[in-house]
Amino acid sequence: MMATAIEESLAQQAFDEIRALSPDTEGVSRPAFSDIETRTLDWLAGFARANGLCVEEDAGRNLLFCLPEHADAESWLLIGSHVDSVPMGGNYDGLAGVIAGLLVLIRAARRGQRFRRPVKCIAMRGEESAWFGACYLGSKMLTGQLPQSELDAPHRGDGATLSEHLQSLGIDTAPLAARQPICDLTRIEAYLELHIEQGPLLVERGLPAAVVSGIRGNFRHRLIQCRGEAGHSGAVPRAYRHDPVLAFAELMHRLDTSWDHLLRTGSDLVLTSGIVGTDPESHAISRIPDTLGFSLDVRSQDRSVLAQMRDYLRAQMDDISRSRGVSFDTGPEVAVAPALMDPDVIAGLETAMAQVTGAPFTMASGGGHDAAIFAQAGIPSGMVFVRNRNGSHNPDEAMDLADFMVGTSILSAYLEAEE
């Protein structure tokens, strides 16, 4: 079941040659719906054909690969990921899932293995939000979930809208504007995606891979304003202060305490305030600031936990406002629903992982993935994570080829027919 030297060599070739196609000043850049993305897909098409696979292009100019005997299948299991990257990103985010899908197909062809159901691999365009300000564009197009606001979104570089970029590629945007799927979703029996882990859990636990239980949803406030009252740092006694910095610190302490309690009682939660600051035009070492701004990102697999934290946040802001004489203005909320992976797919992947590594390990995904879009479209979905150091969306992504091959072996074990 484990990889052969030839399979490892093919994987290394694919990663190296696609890296060479898309260099940036650091790392790689494969902008969504760009010529570089198209050249990457062209390379993958040539690689697939050279290894005996069939290649077709869909209405979104994504590529589909399969064994020759499955070219005319009525329905199939779909595996894959996206090929675009963030600016100065890493080479493995997204691309690893596409190459894993190709290797699963090539491995089956070389070894004469049969799949229990027809399998196709997809190389999708446009997952990263860096280019048009919205993520999962390719999978939203496929499943009819692309809102008009995202179709009208301007590119960060040239200012042309997503619709204009799609039309320049020869993609018909009329079905997209009508929120119609551009593929027949009834023919996709399930969707599987291999992806590098974007956090440190597998590294810390010494594990090469994991099965993903779900993709955390979130609610976010990009800028919460805590407003107090300015004063001299030496002249205003504590009892008369309306200090937004201490109000923010107290709020975060309360949120952190609640987070710890929820984890101890078996709930899933992460929360982050990644932007914090007083007004640089007026702040000073001897001045009590009048305003502090901060962001808040709360994530969980569980809708009820998100609702609980939303209510808790408001209650604590109200309480701190009364006790400290400040006010909180949260601004608009941006929310994404959690996407749980299919229980049957999870169980099958856990069994496959046990066959490959001796024991399964299952974890939640903190980052978003195309699998969430397929799941929200009603398609049973599952994911496999591969160990990766130094996070993602940066040139220092560090996935070992041996771990990647473990991940592909888990997919193969899940997809191949039992003897």
C-alpha positions as CSV (number, residue, x, y, z in Angstrom):
1,M,0.0,0.0,0.0
2,M,2.9,2.4,0.7
3,A,4.5,4.5,-2.0
4,T,7.1,3.1,-4.4
5,A,10.2,5.0,-5.5
6,I,8.7,5.7,-8.9
7,E,5.6,7.3,-7.2
8,E,7.7,9.4,-5.0
9,S,9.8,10.5,-7.9
10,L,6.6,11.5,-9.8
11,A,5.4,13.6,-6.9
12,Q,8.7,15.3,-6.5
13,Q,8.8,16.1,-10.2
14,A,5.4,17.7,-10.1
15,F,6.1,19.8,-7.1
16,D,9.5,21.0,-8.4
17,E,8.4,21.8,-12.0
18,I,5.3,23.6,-10.9
19,R,7.3,25.6,-8.4
20,A,9.6,26.6,-11.3
21,L,6.6,27.8,-13.3
22,S,5.4,30.2,-10.6
23,P,8.3,31.9,-8.8
24,D,7.8,35.1,-6.8
25,T,10.5,37.3,-5.1
26,E,9.9,34.8,-2.3
27,G,8.0,31.5,-2.6
28,V,5.4,31.2,-5.4
29,S,2.5,33.1,-6.8
30,R,-0.2,31.5,-8.8
31,P,-2.9,34.2,-9.0
32,A,-6.5,33.0,-9.4
33,F,-7.8,33.0,-13.0
34,S,-4.4,34.2,-14.3
35,D,-2.1,33.1,-17.1
36,I,0.2,31.5,-14.5
37,E,-2.7,29.5,-13.1
38,T,-3.5,28.4,-16.7
39,R,0.1,27.4,-17.4
40,T,0.0,25.3,-14.2
41,L,-3.1,23.5,-15.4
42,D,-1.5,23.0,-18.8
43,W,1.5,21.4,-17.1
44,L,-0.8,19.1,-15.0
45,A,-2.7,18.1,-18.2
46,G,0.6,17.1,-19.9
47,F,1.8,15.2,-16.8
48,A,-1.5,13.3,-16.5
49,R,-1.6,12.3,-20.2
50,A,2.0,11.2,-20.0
51,N,1.0,8.8,-17.2
52,G,-1.9,7.3,-19.1
53,L,-4.8,9.4,-17.7
54,C,-7.7,11.0,-19.5
55,V,-8.1,14.8,-19.2
56,E,-11.1,17.0,-19.7
57,E,-11.9,20.7,-19.0
58,D,-15.2,21.8,-17.4
59,A,-17.3,24.9,-17.9
60,G,-15.3,26.7,-15.2
61,R,-12.0,25.8,-17.0
62,N,-11.0,23.5,-14.2
63,L,-9.4,20.2,-15.2
64,L,-10.7,16.7,-14.5
65,F,-8.5,13.6,-14.7
66,C,-9.5,10.0,-14.6
67,L,-8.5,6.4,-15.7
68,P,-9.5,5.7,-19.3
69,E,-12.2,3.2,-18.2
70,H,-13.9,5.9,-16.1
71,A,-14.0,8.6,-18.8
72,D,-17.7,8.0,-19.5
73,A,-18.8,7.1,-16.0
74,E,-22.3,8.2,-15.0
75,S,-21.2,9.3,-11.5
76,W,-17.9,9.3,-9.5
77,L,-16.1,10.1,-6.3
78,L,-14.2,13.4,-6.8
79,I,-10.8,14.1,-5.3
80,G,-8.6,17.2,-5.6
81,S,-8.1,20.8,-4.6
82,H,-7.0,24.1,-6.0
83,V,-3.9,25.2,-7.8
84,D,-3.8,29.0,-7.1
85,S,-1.8,30.4,-4.3
86,V,-1.5,33.6,-2.3
87,P,1.2,36.2,-3.3
88,M,4.6,35.0,-2.1
89,G,3.0,31.8,-0.8
90,G,4.0,28.2,-0.3
91,N,4.1,25.6,-3.0
92,Y,2.0,23.0,-1.2
93,D,-1.2,24.8,-0.1
94,G,-3.8,23.5,-2.5
95,L,-1.4,22.0,-5.0
96,A,-0.6,19.0,-2.7
97,G,-4.3,17.9,-3.0
98,V,-4.2,18.0,-6.7
99,I,-1.0,16.0,-7.0
100,A,-2.3,13.6,-4.4
101,G,-5.4,12.9,-6.6
102,L,-3.2,12.4,-9.6
103,L,-0.9,10.0,-7.8
104,V,-3.9,8.0,-6.5
105,L,-5.0,7.5,-10.2
106,I,-1.5,6.8,-11.5
107,R,-0.9,4.3,-8.6
108,A,-4.1,2.4,-9.4
109,A,-3.2,2.3,-13.1
110,R,0.4,1.1,-12.5
111,R,-0.6,-1.5,-9.9
112,G,-3.7,-2.7,-11.6
113,Q,-5.9,-1.8,-8.6
114,R,-9.6,-1.3,-9.0
115,F,-11.6,1.5,-7.4
116,R,-14.8,0.6,-5.6
117,R,-16.4,3.4,-7.5
118,P,-15.2,5.5,-10.5
119,V,-12.9,8.2,-9.4
120,K,-12.0,11.6,-10.9
121,C,-9.5,14.2,-9.8
122,I,-10.2,17.9,-10.1
123,A,-7.7,20.7,-10.3
124,M,-9.7,23.8,-9.4
125,R,-9.1,27.5,-10.0
126,G,-9.5,30.4,-7.6
127,E,-9.7,29.3,-4.0
128,E,-7.6,32.0,-2.3
129,S,-9.2,35.3,-1.2
130,A,-6.0,37.3,-1.9
131,W,-6.9,38.2,-5.4
132,F,-10.6,39.2,-5.5
133,G,-11.2,39.6,-1.7
134,A,-13.4,36.4,-1.6
135,C,-12.4,32.8,-1.2
136,Y,-13.6,29.5,-2.7
137,L,-14.6,31.2,-6.0
138,G,-14.0,28.1,-8.2
139,S,-16.0,25.7,-6.0
140,K,-18.7,28.3,-5.5
141,M,-19.0,28.5,-9.3
142,L,-19.2,24.8,-9.6
143,T,-21.9,24.5,-7.0
144,G,-24.0,27.6,-7.8
145,Q,-23.1,29.4,-4.6
146,L,-21.3,32.5,-6.0
147,P,-23.0,35.7,-5.0
148,Q,-23.3,38.6,-7.4
149,S,-21.1,40.8,-5.1
150,E,-18.2,38.3,-5.6
151,L,-18.8,38.2,-9.3
152,D,-18.5,42.0,-9.3
153,A,-15.4,42.0,-7.0
154,P,-12.3,43.8,-8.4
155,H,-8.9,42.2,-8.7
156,R,-6.3,43.5,-6.3
157,G,-3.9,44.3,-9.1
158,D,-5.6,45.4,-12.3
159,G,-9.0,46.4,-10.8
160,A,-11.0,44.3,-13.4
161,T,-13.9,42.4,-11.9
162,L,-14.0,38.7,-11.5
163,S,-16.7,38.5,-14.1
164,E,-14.4,40.3,-16.6
165,H,-11.5,37.9,-15.8
166,L,-13.8,34.9,-16.3
167,Q,-15.0,36.2,-19.6
168,S,-11.4,36.8,-20.8
169,L,-10.9,33.0,-20.2
170,G,-14.0,32.2,-22.2
171,I,-16.1,31.2,-19.2
172,D,-19.8,31.9,-19.6
173,T,-20.9,34.0,-16.6
174,A,-24.6,33.9,-17.3
175,P,-25.2,30.7,-15.2
176,L,-23.0,32.1,-12.5
177,A,-25.1,35.3,-12.3
178,A,-28.2,33.1,-12.0
179,R,-26.6,31.2,-9.1
180,Q,-26.8,27.9,-11.2
181,P,-24.2,25.1,-10.7
182,I,-22.0,24.8,-13.8
183,C,-21.6,21.0,-13.3
184,D,-24.2,18.3,-12.6
185,L,-23.9,17.9,-8.8
186,T,-25.9,14.7,-8.9
187,R,-23.0,12.9,-10.6
188,I,-20.6,13.7,-7.7
189,E,-21.1,10.9,-5.1
190,A,-18.6,12.4,-2.6
191,Y,-15.7,14.9,-2.5
192,L,-12.3,14.2,-0.9
193,E,-9.5,16.7,-0.4
194,L,-6.0,16.2,0.9
195,H,-4.4,19.4,2.3
196,I,-1.4,20.4,4.3
197,E,-2.3,21.2,7.9
198,Q,-2.0,24.9,8.5
199,G,-1.3,24.7,12.2
200,P,1.1,22.8,14.5
201,L,-0.9,19.9,15.9
202,L,0.5,17.1,13.8
203,V,4.0,18.4,14.2
204,E,3.5,18.5,18.0
205,R,2.0,15.1,18.1
206,G,4.5,13.5,15.8
207,L,1.9,12.3,13.3
208,P,2.3,12.3,9.5
209,A,-1.4,12.7,8.7
210,A,-4.9,13.0,10.1
211,V,-8.6,12.6,9.1
212,V,-10.5,15.9,9.3
213,S,-13.8,15.8,11.3
214,G,-15.1,19.2,10.2
215,I,-14.2,22.7,9.0
216,R,-14.7,25.4,11.6
217,G,-17.2,28.1,11.0
218,N,-16.7,31.6,12.4
219,F,-18.0,35.0,13.2
220,R,-15.7,37.9,12.8
221,H,-15.6,41.6,13.6
222,R,-12.9,43.3,11.6
223,L,-12.9,46.4,13.8
224,I,-14.4,46.8,17.2
225,Q,-14.1,50.2,18.8
226,C,-13.8,50.5,22.5
227,R,-14.4,54.1,23.4
228,G,-13.5,55.7,26.8
229,E,-12.2,59.1,27.9
230,A,-8.8,60.6,27.4
231,G,-6.8,61.8,30.4
232,H,-3.4,62.5,31.8
233,S,-1.7,59.3,32.9
234,G,-0.5,60.9,36.2
235,A,-3.5,63.0,37.1
236,V,-6.6,60.8,36.8
237,P,-7.2,58.4,39.8
238,R,-8.3,54.9,39.0
239,A,-11.9,55.5,40.2
240,Y,-12.4,58.2,37.6
241,R,-10.8,56.5,34.6
242,H,-12.7,55.3,31.6
243,D,-9.8,53.4,30.1
244,P,-10.5,51.4,26.9
245,V,-7.2,49.5,27.1
246,L,-8.1,48.0,30.5
247,A,-11.6,47.4,29.2
248,F,-10.2,45.5,26.3
249,A,-7.8,43.5,28.5
250,E,-10.7,42.5,30.8
251,L,-12.8,41.5,27.9
252,M,-10.1,39.3,26.4
253,H,-9.4,37.7,29.9
254,R,-13.1,36.8,30.2
255,L,-13.2,35.4,26.7
256,D,-10.0,33.4,27.3
257,T,-11.5,32.0,30.6
258,S,-14.6,30.9,28.7
259,W,-12.5,29.4,26.0
260,D,-10.6,27.3,28.5
261,H,-13.8,26.2,30.2
262,L,-15.4,25.1,26.9
263,L,-12.3,23.1,25.9
264,R,-12.2,21.4,29.3
265,T,-15.9,20.3,28.8
266,G,-15.3,18.9,25.3
267,S,-16.3,21.7,23.1
268,D,-14.5,23.0,20.0
269,L,-13.4,26.6,20.0
270,V,-10.6,29.0,18.9
271,L,-10.6,32.7,19.2
272,T,-8.1,35.4,18.1
273,S,-7.7,39.2,18.3
274,G,-5.1,39.7,15.6
275,I,-5.3,43.5,15.3
276,V,-5.1,45.7,18.4
277,G,-4.1,49.3,18.7
278,T,-4.8,52.8,20.0
279,D,-4.9,55.8,17.6
280,P,-1.4,56.5,16.4
281,E,-2.3,60.1,15.7
282,S,-3.0,60.8,19.4
283,H,-1.6,58.1,21.6
284,A,1.3,58.8,23.9
285,I,3.1,57.2,26.9
286,S,1.6,59.8,29.2
287,R,-2.0,59.8,27.9
288,I,-4.9,57.6,28.8
289,P,-6.3,56.8,25.3
290,D,-9.9,57.6,24.4
291,T,-10.3,54.8,21.9
292,L,-8.9,51.3,21.2
293,G,-9.6,49.3,18.1
294,F,-9.3,45.5,17.8
295,S,-10.4,42.6,15.6
296,L,-12.1,39.4,16.8
297,D,-12.2,36.0,15.1
298,V,-14.2,33.3,16.9
299,R,-14.3,29.8,15.3
300,S,-15.9,26.4,16.1
301,Q,-17.2,23.3,14.4
302,D,-20.3,23.6,16.5
303,R,-23.1,26.1,15.5
304,S,-24.4,26.1,19.1
305,V,-20.9,27.0,20.5
306,L,-20.7,29.9,18.0
307,A,-24.1,31.1,19.1
308,Q,-23.2,30.8,22.8
309,M,-20.0,32.8,22.3
310,R,-21.8,35.5,20.3
311,D,-24.3,35.9,23.2
312,Y,-21.4,35.8,25.8
313,L,-19.4,38.4,23.9
314,R,-22.3,40.8,23.9
315,A,-23.1,40.2,27.6
316,Q,-19.5,40.8,28.7
317,M,-19.2,43.9,26.6
318,D,-22.4,45.3,28.2
319,D,-21.1,44.4,31.7
320,I,-17.6,45.9,31.2
321,S,-19.2,49.0,29.6
322,R,-21.2,49.6,32.9
323,S,-18.4,48.9,35.3
324,R,-15.6,50.8,33.4
325,G,-17.6,53.6,31.8
326,V,-16.7,52.7,28.2
327,S,-18.7,51.7,25.2
328,F,-18.1,49.0,22.5
329,D,-19.1,49.4,18.9
330,T,-18.7,46.1,17.2
331,G,-19.3,47.2,13.6
332,P,-20.7,44.6,11.1
333,E,-20.3,40.9,11.7
334,V,-19.0,38.6,9.0
335,A,-20.0,35.0,9.6
336,V,-19.4,31.6,7.9
337,A,-21.3,28.4,8.9
338,P,-19.3,25.4,10.1
339,A,-19.1,22.5,7.6
340,L,-19.0,19.0,9.1
341,M,-17.5,16.2,7.1
342,D,-19.7,13.3,6.3
343,P,-19.8,10.7,9.1
344,D,-19.5,7.7,6.8
345,V,-16.6,9.3,4.9
346,I,-14.9,10.1,8.1
347,A,-15.3,6.5,9.3
348,G,-14.0,5.1,6.0
349,L,-11.0,7.4,6.1
350,E,-10.3,6.4,9.7
351,T,-10.3,2.8,8.7
352,A,-8.0,3.6,5.8
353,M,-5.6,5.5,8.0
354,A,-5.5,2.6,10.5
355,Q,-4.5,0.3,7.6
356,V,-1.7,2.7,6.5
357,T,-0.3,4.0,9.8
358,G,-1.6,1.5,12.4
359,A,-4.0,3.9,14.1
360,P,-6.4,6.7,13.0
361,F,-6.2,10.3,14.3
362,T,-9.0,12.8,13.7
363,M,-9.0,16.6,14.2
364,A,-10.8,19.7,13.2
365,S,-9.7,22.1,10.5
366,G,-9.3,25.7,11.6
367,G,-8.8,27.0,8.1
368,G,-11.4,27.0,5.4
369,H,-11.3,24.7,2.3
370,D,-13.2,23.9,-0.8
371,A,-14.5,20.8,1.0
372,A,-16.7,23.1,3.0
373,I,-18.4,24.4,-0.2
374,F,-19.1,20.9,-1.5
375,A,-20.4,19.9,1.9
376,Q,-22.7,22.9,2.0
377,A,-24.0,21.9,-1.5
378,G,-25.1,18.6,0.0
379,I,-22.2,16.5,-1.3
380,P,-20.8,14.1,1.3
381,S,-17.2,15.3,1.9
382,G,-14.1,14.3,3.7
383,M,-10.5,15.6,4.1
384,V,-7.1,14.2,5.0
385,F,-4.5,16.5,6.5
386,V,-0.7,16.1,6.0
387,R,1.8,17.3,8.5
388,N,3.4,20.6,7.6
389,R,5.7,22.9,9.6
390,N,5.8,26.7,9.7
391,G,2.1,27.3,8.8
392,S,0.8,28.0,5.3
393,H,0.4,31.0,3.0
394,N,4.1,31.7,3.3
395,P,7.3,30.5,1.5
396,D,8.4,28.5,4.5
397,E,5.7,25.8,4.2
398,A,7.6,22.6,5.0
399,M,5.8,19.3,4.1
400,D,8.0,16.2,3.9
401,L,7.5,14.1,0.8
402,A,7.3,10.9,3.1
403,D,4.3,12.4,5.0
404,F,2.6,13.4,1.7
405,M,2.9,9.8,0.4
406,V,1.3,8.6,3.7
407,G,-1.6,10.9,2.9
408,T,-2.0,9.6,-0.6
409,S,-1.9,6.0,0.7
410,I,-4.8,6.8,3.0
411,L,-6.8,8.1,0.0
412,S,-5.9,5.1,-2.0
413,A,-6.8,2.7,0.8
414,Y,-10.2,4.4,1.1
415,L,-10.9,4.4,-2.7
416,E,-9.6,1.0,-3.8
417,A,-11.9,-2.0,-3.9
418,E,-11.5,-4.6,-1.2
419,E,-10.0,-7.8,-2.4
